[in-house]
Structure formats: structure tokens, C-alpha cells
Amino acid sequence: MKLAYWPGCVSRGFTPELHGSVAKVAPLLDLELVELDRANCCGAGVIAEHNQELVDTLNARTFALAQDVQGAAGMMNICSTCQGAQSECQERLDASSSYRDEVNSHLKPDGLSYQAGDSWWNKNFLWILVEEIGLDNLRARVQRPLSGLRIAPFYGCYIVRPTRRLGFDTYPERDQYLNQVIEVLGAEPVEYAGARKCCGFPVITMNRTTSLRQAGRHVADAIDAGADCLVTPCPLCHLNLDLQQPAAAAYVERDLDLPVLHLPQMVGLALGLEPKELGMGKHVVSTGDVQRRIAQLAAA
Amino acid sequence: MTDFALKIRRFDPESGQPAYWADYDVDLPPERSVLDGILQVKDREDASIAIRCSCRAAICGSCGVKINGQSALACNTRIGEAAERARNGAITIEPMGNMPVLKDLVTDMEAVHWKKIRRVVPWLLPAEDPPEGEEYIVPPESMLDVTQSMACIQCGACVSACLSLEVDPDFIGPAALAKAYRFVGDPRDGETESRLKDLAEDPHGIYDCTHCFACVEVCPKDVAPMNQIMRLRRRATNDFGIKDSNNGYGHEKAFANIIEKWGTLFEAQLLPRSFGDGSLIKGQLRPSGVKQLTESLPTVIAGLRSGKVSPKKALVHPKLPDQKQVRRIIHEIESKDERLELNLYIVGEMGEESEGAMAEGSGES
């Protein structure tokens, strides 16, 4: 399947291991990715707060670039926040033709235009896995079932709320997909309170206490539920849950030491890739324990 | 008639016993409400179950509870649909979150919700007296922008669901901030700027919202409190240039400046620029900025040590190949006299355009 691919900013910034893992995993899933290297930031909710017409135009530009990719089935993103921010813009652009015309008028000088239509879509890698590739197809590709690993899903707000905007009418199980993928890969999904809560990242520069209490509490809950690691489809969640985890520990007054995987890393491990190829050494919280478990699986 | 299993959270402070789950069975047509189910249990099995309710039609906002973990009005939730979403066969019903429980399904709205509503001065502070012997007249289109926040029925579902309140009980919260916008957006109010200053400066005010959409998801009246909070932020920063000590203003400016300069996010500069109202140099010289940057130093070191951030990446960020396109778009839109905003609450999701729905005042500054 050929896809226009929007990697987002953070996957090429502070979580380079995510961008690298997608490059390794995509061919194993028969995904041909055409990277939108001229596309701009989705605004992450902040540009929307600043100026709505601006954020809608910036994302319409990205959509237009994606629609220009010949033969692509749709557009793929690898970040819950990109998904949410872009879906919000797309909802407005699709709702009103006069508004869309106004937005497109800003793109016209560069020969770009966003065309609304039911058949074009922008989906997170998680949605692609379940809806386009299919769980049975994914299961058939597993080389190394992640048996015995207890993995706690962390979805990221933007990919599960608001349900009405995010296509839950058509795909009512989108808030279960991460659990389903964990199962299909042979691991055990862990039930805990924080799976669909907020990581706190959006207020890290404005209210550090609120932000890190949220991150710390979810990591602690996952540890208490017996998780070996967390997995997330959102690199911004990853920043607060992994990069900030040592700082978050102080805000919940306990030790935390729980590795946090990116979704494509988890998929890659099950498809037979080695932790090193997936950049698992580039985490703040060591993924050593998970790596050892993977090595034992290979030996067994 | 269909049989439904209800699992209701019971708690009686006078009993001295902790809260517990109790199981009940009801039979009702699936299109009836969860509230009908609770009332049938009260009628047939146990009259002592405490719940607030009155209108049964999603008007009074009394019967807020959590159904299968989700905040909602019991009268506005079909029992058949709740059963479909129930795990382990039974519909769970428990009191709302983020508020103390008085008994069973009754929460102390006074201790949290109403206290916060009063915090935002929820009445009009008119700029001038009404004309002699008359009332204030406002053109209907100038009130369109606040109709969404006026739709609130004070049920507290958003307060119950708020993920920021969960870790910061002092957060003013979604319902009260939506109410604040109702007056900030009212053309008759004379205290717009001081209201915004107050809410921006409060460490538990508009910049304590984590943008998680929980309130948007649960509101039975589509008030979308988070959207109202974003409007408050937009008015505070863009219309009044309110520079708050929480870095709300700085964060927004820093982000916008970075996109204007590079097209994608240059993370290493977001923090220092946030502390300098968008400027890198100012952020690194201000005492408050230096303090907060020092606080983040261990995180920076951890990032460098893990190899996810290289010193080069921290200093250099590539511009988009077509950055001049992005810059032109930004300048074109930001130079407009009025911000254009499409409010789907007003136009409807399938989008019939209306003049008033598309315009947002550019403010008084």
C-alpha cells in the first residue's frame, strides 16, 4: 500500500528513534511511504489556540501536498497529536465550502489546494495497522511473538477524543486498537487507570506540577498493575512519559523505572527486528529489561 | 422489555462502612434511560439509593453520574446503549469524579463546582449604566459567539471528567472557565481585560488546562468547555497581549515564532523562547527564565546522554525547503483586521454558512 507519510516534528526531533523505527517497519508491512518533507508542523493545538484560520490553512497545505502524491491510498501520521490537530482542521474544512475556499485562497499562489471528499483520509499508524493492514494480516507476519511481556497501552488524548470528530461512528473500537495490537503480537495488554488519560505534556512549560503529576501517576499505575513497559503511538506522550520520567518521579514521590516503547518499536520487535535497529538504546529510561526478555524469546 | 444488570456504587457516610458495589436487575425497553433503571431499582428493590434528579429530560442537569466510567447525565443515556458498552455484562453507575461524595450517587457540587463557578464572577459587570428607563440592547449577531457557553446546564459532567482537576484540585476547571468566556465574550461587559488578566495570572487558570478533550467528550450540551478555554487564551494573548507569569503567552508566541522561522517545531528553542515571550535572548536573560531553564537542566542532560538529542540538533534546525510559502501564509493571515473563526456549534457540522458564525471580533487592543 502506497501512502503519503507525515512524520511530524517530534519524530525527527527529540524522538529520532521513532522516525527510524517506522522506516524499518514499513517495508515489513508492505507499506510504501512517500515522506512529505515539505510539509509543516500541525500546530499541536497551540497554533489553533493562536489563530484558527492559520492552523486550518497550514494543515490544508499538508493535506494538499499529500493529495498530490500519485497513487497514494491516503495519508499516514505517526503521532496522536498530529492526528487530533489535523482531524480538527479537516472537520472544519470539510464542513463549509465557503470557509474551505477562503483557506484554499491562501494556498493558491503555490499551486496547492485541499480537495474535500469522503474517500480521502489521514490515519495514524495505529489505525492503519488495524483498518488497512488488518489484525489477521499482522498476526501472520509476526516472527517473534512477544510472549510473556505485559505491555500497558497509552493512547494519547488526541487519538481517542472527541469520538465524534475522530470517526468512532464508523470505527467504534478505535479506543481498543492498541490493546488489540498488543494481543495480536503475542503480548498481554495491561489494564490500568491511565491508558486513555492525559500525559500532561501540553502544559509542561506552563504548569510543571500538573504536567509531571499526570505523567508520574500514569507510570506508577502501570507499574502497580504489573506492566513490563508502556507503549504509545504519540511521541509527545513519549517525551513526558520517558524523557521526563526521572523528573516526574519526584512529583509522585516514588521510584519509577518503566520503559516506554513507541508503537512501531513494539511492532518491529514482533516482526523480528532487533532492539538496536529500532533505536531502543535512545531512551532515557533504559529498555534493557525488555531487550533481555526479547533476547530470551529468541533463544527459546 | 429487556433485562439489564446494574452495578451501583453505594456509600453511606453515617454507616461507618466504606463504599461498595451492589448488583441489581431491571427490566426496561432498551430506549429508556439509565435513570429510569435506577428509579426502577429504588421503586422495586431498595428505596434508600440516593440520586439527584428532576426533569428526566437533560434540562435540569441534576443527574450527573459516571456510567461505565464515563461522566454523563443518567437521563440522557439510553440503557440499551450503556449495556452494549458495559464490560463484564453489568452497567456500572458511580458518583461523579473530582467531587466529594455525600451519599451513593450524590456528590457535593457546592464544595467544588459552585465554588469554582463563583470564582469567575459569573455575572455581567456592565461598562456603563443602561439608558434611562431602558434595558441594554445588543444586536443578536454580537451574542452568537457566546451562545455555546450559554448552553451550559451546570451538570458538572465536565468537572467530573477533567483530567487536570484530577491532579490539581485548585484548577478553576472547565465549567467555570466556559462560564467566564460567556462574560468575556459579552459585548456589554466592561471588565473584559481584567477578567482575562485574572484568569491568565492564576496558576490554576486558563493555562492549567491540558487540552485533553475530556470535557468536550462528555458535555451533554456541546458546550465544548475546552474550546472556550482556548478562546480565552486567544483573547488574552492576541487581543490584549497579556503577559502572564505562567508562560502561557510566551509558550504560544514561542511556538508561533518557531513555525514562522523554520516551518517545523525546533524543540530545543521552545522552552527558552517560552520564557522570553517568544524571544530566545530574552528567555535566557530573565531571572524567571533562568530559574525555569535550570529546573529543566537534568532533563536536557538526560536527553543528551541517551543520544536522542545531539548537541548539533540542539543548536541547528533545518528550515523547510518551502519555508517562504509557510511564512507568506502566516503573514497573510495574521495581517487581517479580523480573525476568521468557523464555529461548528453555530453552523452545524454539515455546514450551512452564516455571517455571524464565521467572524470573531479582533478585540479591543
Interface residues (C-beta under 8 A of the other chain):
Chain A: C9 V10 R12 G13 F14 T15 P16 E17 D37 R38 A39 N40 C41 G43 A44 G45 V46 I47 A48 E49 H50 N51 Q52 E53 L54 D56 T57 L58 R61 G84 E91 R92 D94 A95 S96 S97 S98 Y99 E102 H106 L107 P109 D110 C157 Y158 R161 P162 T163 K197 C198 G200 P202 V203 T205 M206 N207 R208 T209 T210 S211 R213 Q214 R217 L243 Q244 P246 A247 G281 K282 H283 V284
Chain B: L163 S164 E166 V167 D168 F171 P203 Y207 D208 C209 T210 H211 C212 F213 A214 V216 E217 M230 R233 R234 T237 N238 N246 N247 G248 G250 H251 E252 F255 A256 I259 G263 T264 L265 F266 E267 L270 L271 S274 E295 P298 T299 A302 G303 R305 S306 G307 K308 V309 K313 L320 P321 D322 Q325 V326 R328 I329 I330 E332 I333 E334 K336 R339 L340 E341 L342 L344 V347 G348 E349 M350 G351 E353 M358 E360
